[in-house]
Amino acid sequence: MFRNKSINNLKPYKVTSHKAWEYKEDKNVLKLDWNEATILPSPMVEKRLENVIKNGRLNWYPDTNNIVLLNKISKYNNVNVSNVQYFASSDALHEYIVRCFIGESDRVLIIGPTYDNFRAVAESNGAQIQNYYLNSSFELDYGKFLEDLKLIQPKVVYIVNPNNPTGTLHPKEELINLIQSNTDIFFIVDEAYYEFSGITLSQEVKKYKNVLISRTFSKAFALASFRIGYTISHEDNIEVLNSIRNPKNVSLFAQEAAVAALSDIEYTKNYVKDVLNTKTNFSKAIKKFHWIDVVYEGTGNFVFFSFKEVKQKKELLKFFSENKIFIRDYGHIDLTNKFVRITMGKSTEMSRVLEALNTFDSEFVS
Ligand SMILES: Cc1ncc(COP(=O)(O)O)c(C=O)c1O
């Protein structure tokens, strides 16, 4: 009865099963459903946090303008400090983006299928959402998209690069072309998986005011539990975000963990290398199963694939779950109900998954 009008018809962001948490004490559980890192963060994180617990100002509110962290983020991305700001996750950043830049009835175009949180947040603020679907191979026709933008005239475009769950990588030149030909459209580019793709628009924020990048420490940096992310954008946009940002909301532990993670980039680079090698081998290996249909290796830390039959997908999800391997059912993505996404871990972990797949193949598939 007291709900906002925009909440009345809202399709909520669906939080999928987090069953892996029931096995959090179990060393054998493989949590491959939410694209988190499968390793712990750099040992430097633990060391720094031990020091924070011993000597930190735990009774104070956290630093509201952690210049050490801001400097590290700007250096890592080769931009000025005035071009970055940190938030309590990229999801939290999305809420600020919506509050700052998207009002009632503003048209938001989302290139999908994709990560659904931004849609839910924008919709809850009364935005008019329009989806623009990738083609059946999960690719975008950039020429057509450019033309369609003229017709649709959105205020904001949300684009995930590389895209989750399809792994689609939008080439930098194509995105730059879109941005410079549409200076009246605000492009939110979610680069949650940047460390895996190596492709970024970070340098474009120096030239264009109509692009804002969203980044996270939850994936390659292995800090998902801390909740910390950041944005890279033109300083005018950072100023707007700062005008309503609650600076107390990023915990001291999250700030210090991010500083430590950025002090040990080699650790992250090695992890990314292992994941990417493993992904190539894994994608190749699963193509041999006759019950798997199409495999999208993509450019993130995950592989997206479809089954020939829904029945086999359901059986595999059940078999995996019984073996404490959790992957993400993406049946809802289209009418075929045949897609799943699996996060890539280290080579040792994915060998275990392949072993399980071989067992499934020989014992269960009819
Ligand atoms: C594209 C994308 N953006 C953002 C997020 C969430 O990141 P964070 O943990 O910083 O909220 C995810 C998590 O799956 C994601 O896939």
The ligand as an SDF file (V2000), in Angstrom:
LIG
                    3D

 16 16  0  0  0  0  0  0  0  0999 V2000
   28.6380   -7.7260  -15.2680 C   0  0  0  0  0  0  0  0  0  0  0  0
   28.6340   -7.6890  -13.7740 C   0  0  0  0  0  0  0  0  0  0  0  0
   28.6260   -6.5050  -13.1620 N   0  0  0  0  0  0  0  0  0  0  0  0
   28.6270   -6.4360  -11.8140 C   0  0  0  0  0  0  0  0  0  0  0  0
   28.6210   -7.5720  -11.0430 C   0  0  0  0  0  0  0  0  0  0  0  0
   28.5730   -7.4420   -9.5510 C   0  0  0  0  0  0  0  0  0  0  0  0
   29.7830   -6.9700   -9.0620 O   0  0  0  0  0  0  0  0  0  0  0  0
   29.9260   -6.5420   -7.5410 P   0  0  0  0  0  0  0  0  0  0  0  0
   30.3080   -7.7530   -6.7630 O   0  0  0  0  0  0  0  0  0  0  0  0
   31.0180   -5.4950   -7.5510 O   0  0  0  0  0  0  0  0  0  0  0  0
   28.6200   -5.9790   -7.0990 O   0  0  0  0  0  0  0  0  0  0  0  0
   28.6240   -8.8280  -11.6460 C   0  0  0  0  0  0  0  0  0  0  0  0
   28.5970  -10.0670  -10.8450 C   0  0  0  0  0  0  0  0  0  0  0  0
   28.3270  -11.1340  -11.2860 O   0  0  0  0  0  0  0  0  0  0  0  0
   28.6380   -8.8800  -13.0510 C   0  0  0  0  0  0  0  0  0  0  0  0
   28.6320  -10.0430  -13.7050 O   0  0  0  0  0  0  0  0  0  0  0  0
  1  2  1  0
  2  3  1  0
  2 15  2  0
  3  4  2  0
  4  5  1  0
  5  6  1  0
  5 12  2  0
  6  7  1  0
  7  8  1  0
  8  9  2  0
  8 10  1  0
  8 11  1  0
 12 13  1  0
 12 15  1  0
 13 14  2  0
 15 16  1  0
M  END
$$$$
